[in-house]
């Protein structure tokens, strides 16, 4: 009996040892290379983004291997999807080496992921194996951009949701998500996907549409359905992501906070009575707004959020209440925010703060703001506010500046500036002044603006000084407030012809070309100067002329009108050539204005632009000032030297006459 027990125990130990020996797989995975990058075990290895991963595994056998193969498995960490590849079976002698090459082509679901787990396994016919795991993270080197698509509106169970932290939805086990969108470019092989994430557990459910094409400026909608898992049915807070993706992985998305609300009250009684709570005041961006009124609110340009403060007083005990704020645009779009739940005792006060995202660009628009308080039983109290929101601190816009004469002003004469401006509709303001000026000449004219609700036009007369030289000047218009630093300004170039007669060029005794200026300084900051060409047809017939411009490319040129024009007999016409530059190639550059008629060249006028850097221009002017000052100082020193030299000479002659010889004794006065 004891002998049998001993033999049985021995056999068990032997079998265990044999089994252990059988699974002691003597093979070494020496090195793994992914897309020409050596990867390290259990690390996050950064690899360039690709749709195909070529994996090279170098192994060494520490014993004889028979009917073995190498396999590679790549699994996406987000979706859990995987792709794999394996080699054919092989035998390997002890100490033998093998290089296995495997190819892993990513599925569509994996192409959008950036983090993976790569497992390399060596397995023989008996199931013995050796493996190593590698963390892979891809960096997006392929051009993936934001998809040019507008997600116009999203409805969840027939309720419009806003891109914000919280949208309250009646509790349901199924979410019907309707996505309305507009393509701003042609879409090919695109799809819509929605992901609902439980904020507490992190579990998700998702759905996606089949691929579709959509032409530019076309609108469409897709209905998707999300069925909650059992473990999500009791959750109250979710995050809904709506994403549009094309075949290249370009995407656009919006995220919505979802809060579940019971259909009935806690005790099964339907809510709906007026909640006994007072909305004492509502402040938007620090300004108190009035119910059912058009409240004018001015915000900074580019403001992304509106700050909202709601002050409440409870007239009864309120439990599990929350505040909803919904801002509706004129086009039906909405943005919203909601507070967390709170309790408030009868007679107590509380202030709740909310933030409304504002991602739409506008100058001024009408809005409706609804503030609603709801308790656990569904009882509510709400107020609605009309808003006119402007994104400009100063409400005036200069719409145009017109000059009379239109082409060129003359020294010693007056120029009329017609200024058009409008109030964008915030509020009528007092103390508004409009001013036009030519700063270089020191001339200006101002007017008070009395009516500021409508579009306005003002005429201003500027007298050009007699000694103004020919050249391009700046006509500046400005509207400002006497009670603040706000102002709106706009400026245009104006060419002034000096009193001195300009050279004229007569062509064929019919066309006279008057060129007031042949050369000007041109700053390299894209500001423009004007070269006017005054053409007079002295012939008996009307003629059609063509003006062509040729330059080295360093100067940007444009004309005030078409380059083909007709001049009647004995009439004149002025064509302005506008020149600008942003090049660093400072110095003198020549461009040629060629005048043709009936295919023949009548005249070629070479014009010069001396391009100067803005900083260099300031330095040049400073240098000129210093040179003038230095010359003045030298002249003063010379004059002073002559003056004191003459004075000393005269004093010397006078003294020599008064000093007696020593032999004659002292002189008495």
C-alpha positions in Angstrom: 0.0 0.0 0.0 2.7 2.4 1.0 4.7 1.4 -2.1 1.7 2.2 -4.3 1.2 5.5 -2.7 4.9 6.3 -3.1 4.8 5.4 -6.8 1.6 7.4 -7.3 3.2 10.5 -5.7 6.4 10.0 -7.7 4.4 9.9 -10.9 2.6 13.1 -10.0 5.8 15.0 -9.4 7.4 13.6 -12.5 4.3 14.6 -14.6 4.5 18.1 -13.1 8.2 18.4 -13.8 7.7 17.1 -17.4 4.8 19.5 -17.9 6.9 22.4 -16.6 9.8 21.4 -18.8 7.5 21.1 -21.8 6.3 24.7 -21.3 9.8 26.2 -20.6 10.0 27.6 -24.2 13.7 28.5 -24.8 13.4 31.3 -27.4 14.5 34.9 -27.2 12.7 37.9 -28.9 15.8 40.0 -29.4 14.5 43.0 -31.2 11.3 44.4 -32.7 11.2 47.1 -35.3 8.0 48.9 -36.3 8.1 51.0 -39.5 11.9 51.3 -39.2 11.6 52.3 -35.5 13.1 50.0 -32.8 10.5 49.7 -30.0 11.1 49.0 -26.3 9.1 46.5 -24.3 6.3 48.0 -22.1 7.1 51.5 -23.1 5.1 54.2 -25.0 6.9 54.1 -28.3 6.2 57.1 -30.6 5.7 56.1 -34.3 4.7 58.2 -37.2 1.1 57.8 -38.2 0.4 55.3 -40.9 -2.3 53.0 -42.2 0.1 50.0 -42.5 2.5 48.9 -39.8 5.4 46.7 -40.9 6.7 44.7 -38.0 10.2 43.1 -38.0 10.8 40.6 -35.2 14.3 39.2 -34.6 14.4 36.0 -32.6 17.1 33.5 -31.4 16.4 29.9 -30.5 18.0 28.7 -27.2 17.0 25.1 -28.1 15.6 23.2 -31.0 12.2 24.6 -32.2 9.8 22.6 -34.4 6.7 23.8 -36.3 6.8 27.2 -34.7 5.5 30.5 -36.0 5.6 34.2 -35.1 2.4 36.3 -34.8 1.8 40.0 -34.2 -1.4 41.5 -32.8 -2.1 45.2 -32.7 -5.1 46.3 -30.6 -6.6 49.8 -30.3 -6.9 51.0 -26.8 -10.0 53.0 -27.4 -12.1 50.7 -29.4 -10.6 47.3 -28.5 -10.5 46.4 -32.2 -7.4 44.5 -33.4 -5.6 43.3 -36.5 -3.1 40.5 -36.7 -0.6 38.7 -38.9 1.5 35.5 -38.6 4.4 33.8 -40.4 4.4 30.3 -41.8 5.7 27.5 -39.5 9.4 26.9 -39.3 12.0 24.8 -37.6 15.0 26.4 -35.9 18.1 24.7 -34.5 19.6 25.6 -31.2 21.3 29.0 -31.5 19.6 29.6 -34.8 18.4 33.1 -35.7 15.3 34.2 -37.6 14.0 37.5 -38.8 10.2 37.6 -39.3 8.4 40.3 -41.2 4.7 40.9 -40.6 2.3 43.5 -42.0 -0.6 44.9 -40.0 -3.1 46.9 -42.2 -5.3 49.1 -40.0 -9.1 48.9 -40.3 -11.1 52.1 -40.6 -12.0 52.0 -36.9 -8.3 51.9 -36.0 -7.2 54.6 -38.4 -8.6 57.3 -36.1 -6.9 56.0 -33.0 -3.5 57.0 -31.8 -2.7 54.6 -29.0 -2.2 50.8 -29.4 -0.8 47.7 -27.7 1.4 45.5 -29.9 2.0 41.9 -28.9 4.7 39.7 -30.5 4.4 35.9 -29.9 6.5 32.9 -30.8 4.5 29.7 -30.6 5.4 26.1 -31.4 3.3 23.1 -32.3 2.9 22.0 -28.7 1.5 25.4 -27.7 4.6 26.6 -25.9 5.0 30.3 -26.4 7.1 33.4 -25.6 5.8 36.9 -26.0 6.5 40.6 -25.5 4.2 43.6 -25.4 4.9 47.1 -26.6 3.0 50.3 -26.2 2.6 52.2 -29.5 1.5 55.9 -29.8 1.2 57.4 -33.3 2.0 61.1 -34.0 -0.2 62.6 -36.7 2.2 63.4 -39.5 -0.4 63.0 -42.2 -2.4 66.1 -43.0 -5.6 65.8 -41.0 -7.5 69.0 -40.6 -10.8 70.1 -39.2 -13.6 69.0 -41.5 -15.3 72.0 -43.1 -18.8 71.1 -42.0 -21.3 73.0 -39.8 -23.1 70.9 -37.2 -26.3 73.0 -37.3 -28.5 71.4 -34.7 -28.7 68.2 -32.5 -31.9 66.8 -31.1 -32.0 64.1 -28.4 -35.4 62.5 -28.1 -37.0 65.4 -30.0 -35.4 68.1 -27.7 -32.8 70.5 -29.0 -29.6 70.3 -27.0 -27.0 73.0 -26.7 -23.3 72.7 -26.8 -22.8 73.1 -23.0 -22.3 71.3 -19.8 -25.9 70.3 -19.1 -29.0 69.6 -21.1 -31.9 68.1 -19.2 -33.6 65.1 -20.9 -36.4 63.0 -19.6 -35.2 59.6 -18.5 -35.2 57.0 -21.2 -33.4 53.8 -22.0 -33.1 54.8 -25.6 -31.6 58.0 -27.1 -32.7 59.0 -30.6 -30.1 61.5 -31.8 -31.0 63.6 -34.9 -28.0 65.5 -36.3 -28.6 68.3 -38.8 -25.5 69.5 -40.7 -24.4 71.6 -43.7 -21.3 70.7 -45.8 -19.1 73.8 -46.5 -17.0 71.7 -48.9 -17.6 68.5 -50.9 -17.7 65.4 -48.7 -16.8 61.9 -49.8 -17.2 58.7 -47.9 -18.1 60.5 -44.7 -20.1 59.3 -41.8 -21.7 60.6 -38.6 -20.9 58.9 -35.3 -22.3 59.6 -31.8 -20.7 58.4 -28.6 -22.5 58.6 -25.2 -20.2 58.3 -22.2 -21.3 57.8 -18.6 -19.4 60.4 -16.6 -19.4 58.3 -13.5 -18.2 54.9 -14.8 -16.7 55.9 -18.1 -18.7 53.2 -20.0 -19.8 54.2 -23.5 -22.3 53.3 -26.1 -22.0 54.4 -29.7 -23.6 54.4 -33.1 -22.5 55.4 -36.6 -24.1 55.9 -40.0 -23.1 54.3 -43.3 -20.7 56.4 -45.5 -22.3 59.1 -47.6 -21.3 61.8 -50.1 -22.5 65.4 -49.8 -21.9 68.4 -52.2 -20.8 71.8 -51.0 -23.4 74.0 -49.4 -25.8 71.1 -49.1 -27.7 70.3 -45.9 -28.6 66.9 -44.6 -29.6 65.1 -41.4 -28.9 61.7 -39.9 -30.8 59.8 -37.2 -28.9 57.6 -34.9 -30.0 55.4 -32.0 -28.3 54.7 -28.7 -29.6 51.9 -26.5 -28.3 52.1 -22.9 -26.7 49.1 -21.4 -28.2 47.8 -18.2 -25.5 49.3 -16.1 -26.1 52.7 -17.6 -29.8 52.9 -17.2 -29.6 54.3 -13.6 -26.9 56.9 -14.5 -27.8 60.5 -14.4 -25.0 62.4 -16.1 -23.6 61.7 -19.6 -21.4 63.3 -22.2 -22.6 63.1 -25.8 -20.1 63.5 -28.6 -21.3 64.1 -32.2 -18.6 63.7 -34.8 -18.5 63.9 -38.6 -15.5 62.1 -40.2 -14.5 61.7 -43.8 -12.4 59.0 -45.4 -9.1 60.7 -44.7 -9.8 61.0 -41.0 -10.6 64.7 -41.1 -13.3 65.5 -38.6 -15.4 68.0 -36.7 -17.2 67.4 -33.5 -19.4 69.0 -30.8 -19.8 67.8 -27.2 -23.0 68.1 -25.2 -23.7 67.5 -21.5 -26.7 65.4 -20.8 -28.6 65.2 -17.5 -31.4 62.8 -16.9 -34.6 64.1 -15.5 -37.4 61.9 -14.1 -40.7 62.0 -16.1 -42.7 62.2 -12.9 -42.0 63.6 -9.4 -40.4 61.5 -6.7 -43.7 60.4 -5.3 -45.1 59.7 -8.7 -47.1 62.9 -8.9 -46.7 64.9 -12.0 -45.1 68.3 -11.5 -46.1 71.4 -13.3 -47.2 74.0 -10.7 -45.5 77.3 -10.4 -42.5 77.0 -8.1 -42.8 79.5 -5.2 -39.4 81.1 -5.7 -38.5 84.7 -6.7 -36.0 85.5 -9.4 -34.9 88.8 -7.9 -32.4 89.8 -10.5 -30.4 88.6 -13.5 -27.1 90.1 -14.4 -25.5 89.5 -17.8 -21.8 90.5 -18.1 -22.2 92.6 -14.9 -25.3 94.5 -16.1 -28.8 94.0 -14.6 -31.3 93.1 -17.3 -35.1 93.7 -17.3 -37.7 91.1 -18.0 -39.4 91.3 -21.4 -37.4 94.3 -22.5 -34.8 94.9 -25.1 -31.7 95.1 -23.0 -28.6 96.5 -24.7 -25.5 94.6 -23.8 -22.0 95.4 -25.1 -19.3 92.8 -25.0 -15.7 92.6 -26.0 -15.1 91.6 -29.6 -14.1 87.9 -29.7 -15.8 87.2 -26.4 -16.3 83.4 -26.1 -18.6 83.2 -23.0 -21.3 85.3 -21.4 -21.3 85.4 -17.6 -24.7 85.2 -16.0 -25.6 85.7 -12.3 -29.1 84.8 -11.1 -30.2 85.9 -7.6 -33.0 83.9 -6.0 -35.2 84.1 -2.9 -37.1 81.0 -1.8 -40.7 81.6 -0.7 -40.9 77.9 0.4 -38.5 75.1 1.1 -37.1 74.0 -2.2 -35.2 70.7 -2.7 -33.0 69.4 -5.6 -33.6 72.4 -7.7 -31.4 73.6 -10.6 -31.3 76.7 -12.8 -31.4 76.4 -16.6 -30.3 79.3 -18.9 -31.1 79.1 -22.6 -29.9 81.8 -25.0 -31.7 81.6 -28.4 -30.4 83.3 -31.6 -32.5 84.8 -34.3 -31.9 81.9 -36.6 -33.1 79.3 -34.0 -29.7 78.2 -32.7 -29.4 78.0 -28.9 -26.7 77.8 -26.3 -27.4 76.8 -22.7 -26.0 76.1 -19.3 -27.4 74.6 -16.1 -26.3 74.5 -12.5 -25.9 71.5 -10.3 -28.9 70.8 -8.0 -29.2 72.7 -4.7 -31.5 73.1 -1.7 -32.7 76.4 -0.3 -34.9 77.1 2.7 -37.9 79.3 2.9 -36.9 83.0 3.1 -33.2 82.3 2.1 -31.3 84.0 -0.7 -28.9 82.4 -3.1 -26.9 83.5 -6.1 -26.1 81.1 -9.0 -23.6 81.7 -11.7 -23.7 80.3 -15.3 -21.7 80.6 -18.4 -23.2 80.7 -21.9 -20.8 79.8 -24.7 -20.8 82.3 -27.6 -18.9 80.9 -30.6 -20.8 82.9 -33.3 -19.3 86.0 -34.8 -21.6 89.0 -35.2 -21.6 92.8 -34.9 -25.0 93.1 -33.3 -27.9 90.7 -33.0 -31.2 90.0 -31.2 -31.5 87.2 -28.6 -34.0 85.7 -26.2 -32.7 84.6 -22.8 -34.8 82.2 -20.7 -34.0 81.6 -17.1 -35.8 78.7 -15.5 -35.7 77.2 -12.0 -37.0 73.6 -11.7 -37.2 71.5 -8.5 -37.2 67.7 -8.0 -41.0 67.5 -8.6 -41.0 69.4 -11.8 -42.4 72.6 -10.4 -40.9 75.6 -12.3 -40.5 79.4 -12.3 -39.1 81.2 -15.4 -38.5 84.6 -16.9 -37.7 85.7 -20.4 -35.4 88.6 -21.4 -35.0 90.3 -24.7 -31.4 91.1 -25.6 -29.5 93.2 -28.1 -25.9 92.2 -27.9 -23.1 94.0 -29.7 -19.5 92.9 -30.0 -18.1 96.4 -30.3 -17.3 98.7 -27.4 -17.8 101.7 -29.6 -21.0 101.5 -31.6 -20.1 103.6 -34.6 -18.8 102.3 -37.9 -17.4 104.5 -40.7 -18.8 103.0 -43.9 -17.1 105.2 -46.5 -15.0 108.3 -47.2 -15.5 110.2 -50.5 -13.4 113.1 -51.8 -14.4 115.9 -54.0 -12.6 116.3 -56.3 -12.4 112.6 -56.6 -9.0 112.3 -58.2 -6.5 114.9 -56.9 -6.7 118.0 -54.8 -4.7 121.1 -55.6 -2.6 123.2 -53.3 -4.4 126.5 -52.3 -7.8 125.1 -53.0 -10.4 123.3 -50.8 -11.3 119.7 -50.8 -14.7 118.4 -49.6 -14.7 115.1 -47.6 -18.0 113.3 -47.4 -18.1 110.9 -44.4 -20.7 108.2 -44.1 -21.1 106.4 -40.8 -23.8 104.5 -38.8 -24.7 103.5 -35.3 -24.9 99.7 -35.2 -27.9 99.9 -32.9 -26.7 99.6 -29.3 -27.9 102.9 -27.8 -28.1 106.6 -28.8 -25.0 108.3 -27.4 -24.3 111.9 -26.6 -21.0 113.8 -27.0 -20.0 112.2 -30.3 -17.6 114.1 -32.5 -16.7 113.4 -36.1 -13.4 114.7 -37.4 -11.6 114.6 -40.8 -8.0 115.7 -41.2 -4.8 115.5 -43.3 -2.3 115.1 -40.5 0.8 115.8 -42.6 -0.5 119.3 -43.5 -2.0 120.1 -40.1 -5.5 120.8 -41.5 -8.7 119.4 -39.9 -12.4 120.0 -39.5 -14.8 118.7 -36.8 -18.5 118.4 -36.1 -20.8 117.3 -33.3 -23.1 114.4 -34.2 -26.6 115.1 -32.9 -28.6 112.2 -34.5 -27.0 108.9 -33.8 -29.8 106.3 -34.3 -29.6 106.2 -38.1 -27.1 106.2 -40.9 -25.5 109.6 -41.1 -23.6 111.6 -43.7 -21.4 114.6 -43.0 -19.6 117.0 -45.3 -16.3 118.5 -44.2 -14.3 121.2 -46.0 -10.5 121.1 -45.8 -8.4 124.0 -47.2 -5.1 122.8 -48.7 -2.2 125.1 -47.8 -0.7 127.1 -50.6 2.8 125.7 -50.0 1.7 122.0 -50.0 4.1 120.0 -52.2 3.0 117.4 -54.7 2.7 113.9 -53.2 0.5 111.4 -51.5 -1.0 112.3 -48.2 -3.4 110.6 -45.7 -7.0 111.7 -45.3 -8.1 110.4 -41.9 -11.7 110.2 -40.6 -12.4 109.6 -36.9 -15.5 109.4 -34.8 -14.9 109.6 -31.0 -16.7 110.2 -27.7 -16.0 113.1 -25.5 -16.8 111.0 -22.5 -14.4 108.1 -23.1 -11.4 106.8 -25.1 -13.4 104.9 -27.6 -13.0 105.8 -31.2 -13.5 104.5 -34.7 -11.2 105.6 -37.5 -10.5 105.0 -41.1 -8.1 106.5 -43.6 -7.5 106.7 -47.4 -4.7 108.1 -49.5 -5.2 111.4 -51.3 -2.8 113.0 -53.9 -2.2 116.7 -53.8 -0.8 118.6 -56.7 1.6 121.5 -55.7 1.4 125.0 -57.0 4.4 124.6 -59.2 3.7 123.8 -62.8 4.3 120.2 -63.7 6.0 119.1 -66.8 3.8 118.1 -69.7 4.4 115.6 -72.4 2.7 116.1 -75.7 2.1 113.1 -77.9 1.2 113.4 -81.6 -0.2 116.9 -80.9 -3.4 115.1 -79.7 -2.7 113.6 -76.3 -1.3 115.6 -73.4 0.1 113.6 -70.4 0.5 115.6 -67.2 2.7 113.8 -64.6 2.6 115.7 -61.3 5.1 113.4 -59.6 7.7 110.9 -61.0 9.3 109.6 -57.8 8.0 109.0 -54.3 9.1 107.2 -51.1 7.1 104.0 -50.5 7.0 102.4 -47.1 7.2 98.6 -47.0 4.2 98.2 -44.7 1.5 97.8 -47.5 0.5 101.5 -47.3 -0.3 103.0 -50.6 0.9 106.1 -52.5 -0.6 107.6 -55.6 0.9 108.4 -59.0 -1.7 110.4 -60.9 -1.6 110.5 -64.7 -3.7 113.4 -66.1 -4.6 112.8 -69.8 -6.1 115.4 -72.1 -7.4 114.6 -75.6 -6.7 117.6 -77.8 -7.7 115.9 -81.0 -11.0 116.3 -82.9 -12.3 112.8 -82.2 -13.0 110.6 -79.2 -10.3 108.0 -78.6 -10.0 104.8 -76.7 -6.8 104.4 -74.6 -5.3 101.5 -72.8 -3.0 101.9 -69.8 -0.5 99.1 -69.1 1.8 98.7 -66.1 5.1 96.9 -66.1 7.3 96.6 -63.0 10.0 94.4 -61.4 7.6 92.7 -59.1 8.9 94.5 -56.0 6.0 97.0 -56.2 2.3 96.1 -56.1 0.3 98.2 -58.5 -3.4 98.8 -59.1 -5.5 101.3 -61.0 -8.4 103.4 -59.7 -10.5 102.1 -62.5 -10.4 100.0 -65.7 -7.3 100.3 -67.7 -9.3 100.8 -70.9 -11.1 104.1 -71.1 -12.5 106.7 -73.6 -11.7 110.4 -73.6 -13.8 112.7 -75.7 -12.4 115.7 -77.6 -11.0 118.5 -75.4 -11.8 116.5 -72.3 -9.4 115.4 -69.6 -9.3 112.3 -67.4 -7.1 111.4 -64.4 -6.1 107.8 -63.8 -4.6 107.1 -60.4 -1.9 104.4 -60.1 -1.8 103.0 -56.5 1.5 101.6 -55.4 2.3 99.5 -52.3 5.0 97.1 -51.1 5.8 94.7 -48.3 9.2 93.6 -49.6 12.5 93.8 -47.7 14.3 94.8 -51.0 14.6 98.5 -50.1 15.9 101.0 -52.6 14.8 102.5 -55.8 12.6 100.5 -58.2 11.2 101.6 -61.5 7.9 100.7 -63.1 6.6 101.9 -66.5 3.2 103.2 -67.4 2.5 102.6 -71.1 -0.3 104.4 -72.9 -1.6 102.8 -76.1 -4.3 103.5 -78.7 -5.3 101.4 -81.7 -2.4 99.0 -80.8 0.2 101.8 -81.0 2.3 102.9 -78.1 1.7 106.6 -77.6 3.8 107.2 -74.5 5.8 105.4 -71.9 6.2 107.1 -68.5 8.9 105.8 -66.2 7.9 106.2 -62.5 10.1 105.5 -59.5 9.4 104.2 -56.0 12.0 104.5 -53.4 11.1 101.6 -51.0 12.1 102.3 -47.5 11.7 100.2 -44.4 9.4 101.7 -41.8 12.1 101.7 -39.1 14.6 102.9 -41.7 12.4 105.8 -42.6 12.1 107.0 -39.0 15.9 106.7 -38.7 16.4 108.6 -42.0 14.1 111.4 -40.8 16.0 111.4 -37.4 19.3 111.5 -39.3 18.1 114.5 -41.4 17.0 116.3 -38.2 20.3 115.7 -36.6 22.2 116.8 -39.7 20.2 120.1 -39.7 20.9 120.6 -36.0 24.6 119.9 -36.5 24.9 122.4 -39.3 23.0 124.9 -37.2 25.4 124.4 -34.3 28.4 124.8 -36.6 27.0 128.0 -38.0 26.4 129.3 -34.5 29.9 128.4 -33.4 31.4 130.2 -36.5 29.3 133.3 -35.9 30.1 133.3 -32.2 33.8 132.9 -33.0 33.8 135.8 -35.4 31.8 137.9 -33.0 34.1 137.3 -30.0 37.3 137.7 -32.2 36.2 141.1 -33.5 35.2 142.2 -30.0 38.5 141.2 -28.6 40.4 142.9 -31.3 38.5 146.1 -30.8 39.0 145.9 -27.0 42.7 145.3 -27.5 43.2 148.5 -29.6 41.3 150.6 -27.0 43.3 149.3 -24.1 46.7 149.9 -25.8 45.8 153.6 -26.2 45.0 154.0 -22.6 48.0 152.3 -21.0 50.9 154.8 -20.5 54.6 154.1 -20.7 56.2 153.0 -17.5 58.5 156.0 -17.6 55.5 158.4 -17.5 54.2 156.9 -14.2 50.6 155.9 -13.3 47.7 156.8 -15.3 44.9 158.6 -13.4 41.2 158.6 -14.4 
